[in-house]
Amino acid sequence: MLRESYVQVVAELDAFKASGRLPNFTQLAENLRDLDISSATLASIYRQTIQYYVTKNHHLLKRDMPKLCSRYLAGMDVLTISVDTGFSACIVMRRLLEECPIRIQKQAISEMLKEPSAIWEVAEIQEEHRGLANRLEVDVARCNAADLVYSPDAAAHRHDAGLEYEDKLYKYLHEAGISFWTEDSLRSQGSVKTPDAKLQVPIAVNGIVIHWIDSKATFGDEISYRQHLEEQFQKYINRFGSGMVIYWHGFIDDLQDLDENLVLMDCFPPPDSIVQLPSMTTHGLKNRWSWLCNEPHCLPVSEHSGVTGPSAAWLQCHQGVKRLNLKD
C-alpha cells in the first residue's frame, strides 16, 4: 500500500472513532474501492490505530479516573465516557471497575469482563450497592459489544487469527516441498526468540536468500514494523541470516527499503519467484554452503570482484552473477 493511501485510510477510520460509531469494514472497503483494500486490512489498521492511542495516552485516563468515575456514578453513560475520552469501551470499563465503590480484585475484573454476571460471585456487594452492581453487569456486556479491539472476544479472535495464518504458512511450505522447523520445534531445542518457520535449506525469493519466515496476521505500518524489527526480526537476522516476513493484511510499500536483509510480502511468494536449492555435494564450497542453483551449469564461487569471506558468496548463475549473503 502506498503511504499516501495509508494516510487516507487512517483519516477515514479516525472519523468513526471521533463519532463513537463502529465502522462497517465491508462498506468502507467498497467506499475506498479505488484503493483496492480489503475489509480485513481495514479492520487490522483500525485495531492498530486504537491500540496506539491507548498506549500513548493511557496514563491520562488513569489520572482522570476519579473524576470520570464520579460522573458515571452520577448517571453518565459509560459509552459516552468512552467517546469523550477517546478510549475503547472495555478499557474505560476496566478502570471504572477498579475505581468504583464495589471492591473487586484486579484478577477478578478480567473474569467479569468475560462473563458480566460473575460480578455477583467475585465481589462482596453491600445492599446499598446492588443497583450499581446491576448497572455494571449490563454495562460490561454493552462495552464488550461496542469494543472491536479490547473486548475478550476481540482478543480471542486475534489469537485465533495468529494461529490460523501460521497454519496457512506451514500449508504453503508443505505444498512447495520446502522443509522447515516450526516455532514449537525450535523452542523445544532451547531457542527463545524464534521465527514461525526456520528453513532447513535456504531458498531464494526474488534473488534474495531466505533462511527463515515469520507470519504476521496484521497490517505492517511503520510503528508496528519498527517495533517488530527491533524486538524480533533483527534477532532472527543476527542468528540465522536474511529472512522474509509475510504481513497477510498488507504493509506500507516503502518499508521494504528499510532493511536489505528482509523481504516483505503480503502473501506466500508465487512458485515462479522461488528458487529452491537442493543438497550439495561433499567437497569444497558446495559442501560449505549446502546448496546449488537448479541449473546444472550454475555453481557458487567464493570470490568475485574481490569479495570473499564466510558470510558472503556469489552464485555464477544462469540468471547472472549474484551476491548471496549467507551464514555459516
C-alpha positions as CSV (number, residue, x, y, z in Angstrom):
1,M,0.0,0.0,0.0
2,L,1.3,3.4,-0.8
3,R,1.9,5.6,2.2
4,E,-0.5,8.3,1.0
5,S,-3.2,5.6,0.7
6,Y,-2.5,4.6,4.3
7,V,-2.8,8.2,5.5
8,Q,-6.2,8.4,3.7
9,V,-7.4,5.2,5.3
10,V,-6.4,6.3,8.8
11,A,-8.3,9.6,8.3
12,E,-11.4,7.7,7.4
13,L,-11.1,5.4,10.4
14,D,-10.4,8.3,12.8
15,A,-13.8,9.8,11.8
16,F,-15.5,6.7,13.1
17,K,-13.6,6.9,16.3
18,A,-14.4,10.6,16.9
19,S,-18.1,9.9,16.4
20,G,-18.3,6.8,18.6
21,R,-19.6,4.8,15.6
22,L,-18.3,1.3,14.9
23,P,-17.0,1.1,11.3
24,N,-18.6,-1.3,8.8
25,F,-15.4,-2.5,7.2
26,T,-17.2,-4.2,4.3
27,Q,-19.0,-0.9,3.4
28,L,-15.8,1.1,3.9
29,A,-13.9,-1.2,1.6
30,E,-16.5,-0.5,-1.0
31,N,-16.3,3.2,-0.5
32,L,-12.5,3.0,-0.9
33,R,-12.6,0.6,-3.8
34,D,-10.2,2.8,-5.8
35,L,-7.5,1.9,-3.2
36,D,-8.2,-1.8,-3.6
37,I,-8.1,-2.5,0.2
38,S,-9.9,-5.5,1.8
39,S,-12.2,-5.3,4.7
40,A,-9.7,-7.4,6.7
41,T,-6.9,-4.9,6.1
42,L,-9.2,-2.1,7.2
43,A,-10.0,-3.9,10.4
44,S,-6.4,-4.5,11.1
45,I,-5.4,-0.9,10.6
46,Y,-8.4,0.2,12.8
47,R,-7.2,-2.0,15.6
48,Q,-3.7,-0.7,15.4
49,T,-4.8,3.0,15.5
50,I,-6.9,2.3,18.6
51,Q,-4.0,0.4,20.3
52,Y,-1.5,3.2,19.5
53,Y,-3.8,5.8,21.1
54,V,-4.3,3.7,24.2
55,T,-0.6,3.0,24.6
56,K,0.3,6.7,24.2
57,N,-2.5,8.2,26.4
58,H,-3.4,5.5,29.0
59,H,-1.7,7.5,31.8
60,L,-4.1,10.3,31.1
61,L,-7.1,8.0,31.6
62,K,-5.7,6.7,34.9
63,R,-5.1,10.2,36.1
64,D,-8.7,11.3,35.3
65,M,-10.5,8.1,36.6
66,P,-11.6,9.6,40.0
67,K,-13.4,12.4,38.1
68,L,-14.8,10.0,35.4
69,C,-16.0,7.5,38.0
70,S,-17.9,10.3,39.8
71,R,-19.6,11.2,36.5
72,Y,-20.5,7.5,35.9
73,L,-21.9,7.2,39.4
74,A,-23.9,10.4,38.8
75,G,-25.5,8.7,35.8
76,M,-23.3,9.4,32.8
77,D,-23.4,6.5,30.3
78,V,-20.2,4.5,30.0
79,L,-20.2,4.6,26.2
80,T,-20.4,8.4,26.4
81,I,-17.4,8.4,28.6
82,S,-15.6,6.2,26.1
83,V,-16.4,8.6,23.2
84,D,-15.5,11.7,25.2
85,T,-12.1,10.3,26.3
86,G,-11.3,8.5,23.0
87,F,-10.6,5.2,24.8
88,S,-12.1,1.9,23.9
89,A,-15.2,0.9,25.9
90,C,-13.6,-2.1,27.6
91,I,-10.5,-0.1,28.7
92,V,-12.8,2.5,30.3
93,M,-14.9,-0.2,32.0
94,R,-11.9,-1.9,33.4
95,R,-10.7,1.3,35.0
96,L,-14.3,2.0,36.3
97,L,-14.4,-1.4,38.0
98,E,-11.1,-0.6,39.7
99,E,-12.3,2.8,40.9
100,C,-16.0,2.1,41.8
101,P,-17.3,1.6,45.4
102,I,-17.8,-2.1,44.8
103,R,-14.3,-3.5,45.5
104,I,-13.3,-6.2,43.0
105,Q,-9.9,-7.8,42.9
106,K,-7.9,-7.0,39.7
107,Q,-7.7,-10.6,38.7
108,A,-11.4,-11.0,39.2
109,I,-12.1,-8.0,36.8
110,S,-10.8,-10.0,33.9
111,E,-13.1,-12.8,34.7
112,M,-16.0,-10.3,35.0
113,L,-15.2,-8.8,31.6
114,K,-15.5,-12.2,30.1
115,E,-18.7,-13.0,31.9
116,P,-20.6,-9.9,33.3
117,S,-22.8,-11.9,35.6
118,A,-19.7,-13.0,37.5
119,I,-19.9,-9.7,39.5
120,W,-22.2,-11.5,41.9
121,E,-19.6,-14.1,42.6
122,V,-16.3,-12.2,42.6
123,A,-17.4,-9.2,44.7
124,E,-19.0,-8.8,48.1
125,I,-21.9,-6.5,47.3
126,Q,-23.5,-4.5,50.1
127,E,-27.2,-3.9,49.9
128,E,-26.8,-0.2,49.0
129,H,-24.6,-1.2,46.0
130,R,-27.0,-3.8,44.4
131,G,-28.3,-1.2,42.0
132,L,-24.8,-0.3,40.9
133,A,-23.9,-3.9,40.5
134,N,-26.9,-4.5,38.2
135,R,-25.9,-1.5,36.2
136,L,-22.3,-2.6,36.0
137,E,-23.4,-6.1,34.8
138,V,-25.4,-4.6,32.0
139,D,-22.7,-2.0,31.0
140,V,-19.9,-4.6,30.9
141,A,-22.0,-6.5,28.3
142,R,-22.6,-3.3,26.4
143,C,-18.9,-2.4,26.4
144,N,-18.0,-5.9,25.1
145,A,-20.4,-5.4,22.2
146,A,-19.1,-1.9,21.4
147,D,-15.4,-2.7,21.5
148,L,-13.7,-4.3,18.5
149,V,-10.2,-4.1,19.9
150,Y,-10.1,-4.8,23.7
151,S,-13.1,-7.0,24.4
152,P,-12.5,-10.6,25.3
153,D,-14.0,-11.7,22.0
154,A,-11.7,-9.4,20.1
155,A,-8.6,-10.7,22.0
156,A,-9.7,-14.3,21.3
157,H,-10.2,-13.5,17.6
158,R,-6.7,-12.0,17.3
159,H,-5.2,-15.1,19.0
160,D,-7.1,-17.5,16.7
161,A,-6.1,-15.4,13.6
162,G,-2.5,-15.6,14.5
163,L,-2.6,-19.4,14.7
164,E,-4.7,-19.6,11.5
165,Y,-2.1,-17.7,9.5
166,E,0.7,-19.7,10.9
167,D,-1.0,-22.8,9.8
168,K,-1.6,-21.2,6.4
169,L,2.2,-20.5,6.1
170,Y,3.0,-24.1,7.0
171,K,0.5,-25.4,4.5
172,Y,2.1,-23.3,1.7
173,L,5.6,-24.5,2.7
174,H,4.5,-28.2,2.6
175,E,2.8,-27.7,-0.8
176,A,6.0,-26.1,-2.1
177,G,8.1,-29.0,-0.8
178,I,10.2,-26.7,1.4
179,S,11.5,-28.4,4.6
180,F,11.4,-26.3,7.8
181,W,11.4,-26.3,11.5
182,T,8.3,-24.8,13.3
183,E,8.5,-22.3,16.1
184,D,7.5,-25.0,18.6
185,S,10.2,-27.4,17.4
186,L,12.9,-24.6,17.7
187,R,11.7,-23.8,21.2
188,S,11.9,-27.5,22.2
189,Q,15.6,-27.3,21.2
190,G,16.0,-24.4,23.7
191,S,15.6,-21.4,21.4
192,V,13.7,-18.4,22.9
193,K,13.3,-15.8,20.2
194,T,12.3,-17.8,17.1
195,P,10.5,-17.1,13.8
196,D,7.5,-19.1,12.8
197,A,9.5,-21.2,10.3
198,K,13.3,-21.8,10.1
199,L,14.1,-23.3,6.7
200,Q,16.2,-26.4,6.8
201,V,17.6,-25.5,3.4
202,P,17.5,-21.8,2.3
203,I,15.5,-20.7,-0.7
204,A,15.9,-17.6,-2.8
205,V,13.0,-15.2,-3.4
206,N,13.3,-12.5,-6.0
207,G,17.1,-13.0,-5.8
208,I,17.4,-12.8,-2.0
209,V,18.4,-15.7,0.2
210,I,15.7,-16.6,2.7
211,H,16.7,-18.6,5.9
212,W,13.5,-18.0,7.9
213,I,9.9,-16.8,7.5
214,D,7.7,-15.1,10.0
215,S,3.9,-14.7,9.8
216,K,2.1,-11.6,10.9
217,A,-1.7,-11.6,10.9
218,T,-1.7,-7.8,10.8
219,F,-1.1,-4.8,8.6
220,G,2.5,-3.7,8.5
221,D,2.6,0.0,9.3
222,E,5.7,1.9,10.3
223,I,5.2,1.8,14.1
224,S,4.5,-2.0,14.2
225,Y,7.2,-2.8,11.6
226,R,9.9,-0.9,13.5
227,Q,8.8,-2.5,16.8
228,H,8.9,-5.9,15.2
229,L,12.3,-5.2,13.6
230,E,13.8,-4.2,17.0
231,E,12.2,-6.9,19.1
232,Q,12.1,-9.8,16.7
233,F,13.4,-9.5,13.1
234,Q,16.9,-8.2,13.9
235,K,17.4,-11.0,16.4
236,Y,16.5,-13.5,13.7
237,I,18.8,-11.9,11.2
238,N,21.7,-11.9,13.7
239,R,21.2,-15.6,14.4
240,F,20.0,-17.1,11.1
241,G,20.7,-14.6,8.4
242,S,18.3,-12.8,6.0
243,G,14.6,-13.7,6.0
244,M,11.1,-13.0,4.9
245,V,8.1,-11.6,6.8
246,I,4.5,-12.0,5.5
247,Y,2.1,-9.3,6.6
248,W,-1.0,-11.1,5.5
249,H,-3.1,-7.9,5.6
250,G,-0.5,-5.8,3.6
251,F,2.1,-3.3,4.5
252,I,3.3,0.2,3.6
253,D,5.3,-0.3,0.4
254,D,8.3,1.9,1.3
255,L,9.0,-0.1,4.4
256,Q,10.6,-2.7,2.1
257,D,13.6,-0.4,1.7
258,L,14.5,-0.1,5.4
259,D,16.4,-3.3,5.7
260,E,18.2,-5.2,2.9
261,N,18.1,-8.4,4.9
262,L,14.3,-8.6,4.9
263,V,11.8,-9.4,2.2
264,L,8.3,-8.2,3.0
265,M,5.3,-9.9,1.4
266,D,1.6,-9.8,1.7
267,C,1.2,-13.4,0.6
268,F,3.2,-16.6,0.2
269,P,5.5,-16.0,-2.8
270,P,4.4,-17.5,-6.1
271,P,6.3,-20.5,-7.4
272,D,8.0,-18.6,-10.2
273,S,9.6,-16.2,-7.7
274,I,11.1,-19.1,-5.6
275,V,14.4,-20.8,-6.3
276,Q,14.8,-24.0,-4.3
277,L,18.3,-25.2,-3.6
278,P,18.9,-28.9,-3.5
279,S,21.5,-30.6,-1.2
280,M,25.2,-30.1,-2.2
281,T,27.9,-32.5,-2.9
282,T,30.5,-33.3,-0.3
283,H,33.5,-31.2,-1.2
284,G,34.7,-27.6,-1.3
285,L,32.3,-24.7,-1.4
286,K,29.4,-26.9,-2.4
287,N,29.6,-28.6,1.0
288,R,30.2,-25.4,2.9
289,W,27.0,-23.6,1.8
290,S,24.9,-26.7,1.3
291,W,23.1,-25.7,-1.9
292,L,23.3,-25.0,-5.6
293,C,21.0,-23.4,-8.2
294,N,18.8,-25.9,-10.0
295,E,20.6,-25.4,-13.3
296,P,23.4,-27.9,-13.8
297,H,26.0,-25.4,-15.1
298,C,25.5,-23.0,-12.2
299,L,27.8,-23.1,-9.2
300,P,28.8,-20.9,-6.2
301,V,32.1,-19.2,-6.2
302,S,33.9,-17.8,-3.1
303,E,35.5,-14.9,-4.8
304,H,34.1,-12.4,-7.3
305,S,35.2,-8.8,-7.8
306,G,37.3,-9.0,-4.7
307,V,34.5,-10.1,-2.3
308,T,35.3,-13.1,0.0
309,G,34.5,-14.3,3.5
310,P,32.4,-16.8,5.4
311,S,29.2,-14.7,5.2
312,A,29.5,-13.7,1.5
313,A,29.4,-15.8,-1.6
314,W,28.5,-15.3,-5.3
315,L,26.4,-17.5,-7.4
316,Q,27.6,-17.9,-11.0
317,C,24.1,-18.5,-12.3
318,H,22.0,-18.7,-15.5
319,Q,20.3,-15.6,-14.0
320,G,23.6,-13.7,-13.8
321,V,26.3,-13.3,-11.2
322,K,24.6,-12.6,-7.9
323,R,25.8,-11.9,-4.4
324,L,24.4,-14.2,-1.7
325,N,24.6,-13.1,1.9
326,L,24.9,-16.4,3.8
327,K,25.6,-17.6,7.3
328,D,28.0,-20.4,8.2
